[in-house]
Amino acid sequence: MPKKKVAEQEKLLRITLIRSAIGYSQIHKATVRALGLNRMNQTVIKKDIPAIRGMIAKVNHLVHFEEQVEE
């Protein structure tokens, strides 16, 4: 089996809540909370995995995200 690279860089996502979840469904509110966002303009950094990407896709009208590379 091939060995893994030691210096592999991990991709990260910087997610910011830009709109309030007030007035949206309970599913959208729960998704925003599960991302770790509590307040407007709050930013969290999460690993770039398919589950997080799916959560962002569900509430993309409420959040802004950018990709980062961990050094």
VMD Tcl script that draws the C-alpha trace (Angstrom):
set ca {
  {0.00 0.00 0.00}
  {1.27 3.49 -0.77}
  {2.16 5.65 2.18}
  {0.24 8.85 2.90}
  {2.01 12.15 2.44}
  {3.03 13.62 5.78}
  {2.68 17.22 4.63}
  {-0.84 16.91 3.20}
  {-2.67 20.17 3.69}
  {-6.16 20.05 5.11}
  {-8.83 22.18 3.48}
  {-10.96 24.34 5.74}
  {-14.09 26.42 5.27}
  {-14.66 29.79 6.90}
  {-18.44 30.12 7.33}
  {-20.13 33.40 8.30}
  {-23.80 33.93 9.14}
  {-24.85 36.94 7.04}
  {-28.66 36.78 7.42}
  {-30.86 35.96 10.36}
  {-32.70 32.63 10.44}
  {-35.79 34.31 11.92}
  {-38.76 33.61 9.70}
  {-37.25 30.48 8.16}
  {-38.20 26.88 8.85}
  {-37.09 24.95 11.93}
  {-34.87 22.79 9.69}
  {-32.93 25.84 8.50}
  {-32.59 27.15 12.06}
  {-31.34 23.76 13.26}
  {-28.82 23.58 10.41}
  {-27.42 27.01 11.24}
  {-27.10 25.99 14.91}
  {-25.43 22.70 13.93}
  {-22.83 24.66 11.98}
  {-22.02 26.43 15.25}
  {-23.45 29.80 14.28}
  {-25.40 31.67 16.96}
  {-25.21 35.36 16.05}
  {-25.15 37.53 12.96}
  {-21.67 38.05 11.46}
  {-20.27 35.22 13.56}
  {-17.60 33.17 11.79}
  {-16.63 29.56 12.38}
  {-13.98 27.41 10.73}
  {-14.93 23.86 9.82}
  {-13.24 21.03 7.92}
  {-14.16 20.78 4.25}
  {-16.12 17.51 4.29}
  {-19.22 16.50 2.32}
  {-21.51 16.74 5.37}
  {-20.55 20.37 6.00}
  {-20.86 21.17 2.28}
  {-24.40 19.73 2.33}
  {-25.33 21.84 5.34}
  {-24.01 24.96 3.61}
  {-25.98 24.09 0.47}
  {-29.17 23.85 2.54}
  {-28.76 27.33 4.07}
  {-26.69 29.03 1.36}
  {-29.07 32.01 1.41}
  {-28.14 32.68 5.06}
  {-24.38 32.10 5.07}
  {-21.26 33.11 3.20}
  {-18.29 30.75 3.00}
  {-14.73 30.81 1.70}
  {-12.16 28.07 1.32}
  {-8.92 28.13 3.25}
  {-5.87 25.89 3.39}
  {-4.38 25.02 6.77}
  {-0.64 25.60 6.88}
}
mol new
graphics top color blue
foreach p $ca { graphics top sphere $p radius 0.5 }
foreach p [lrange $ca 0 end-1] q [lrange $ca 1 end] { graphics top cylinder $p $q radius 0.2 }
display resetview
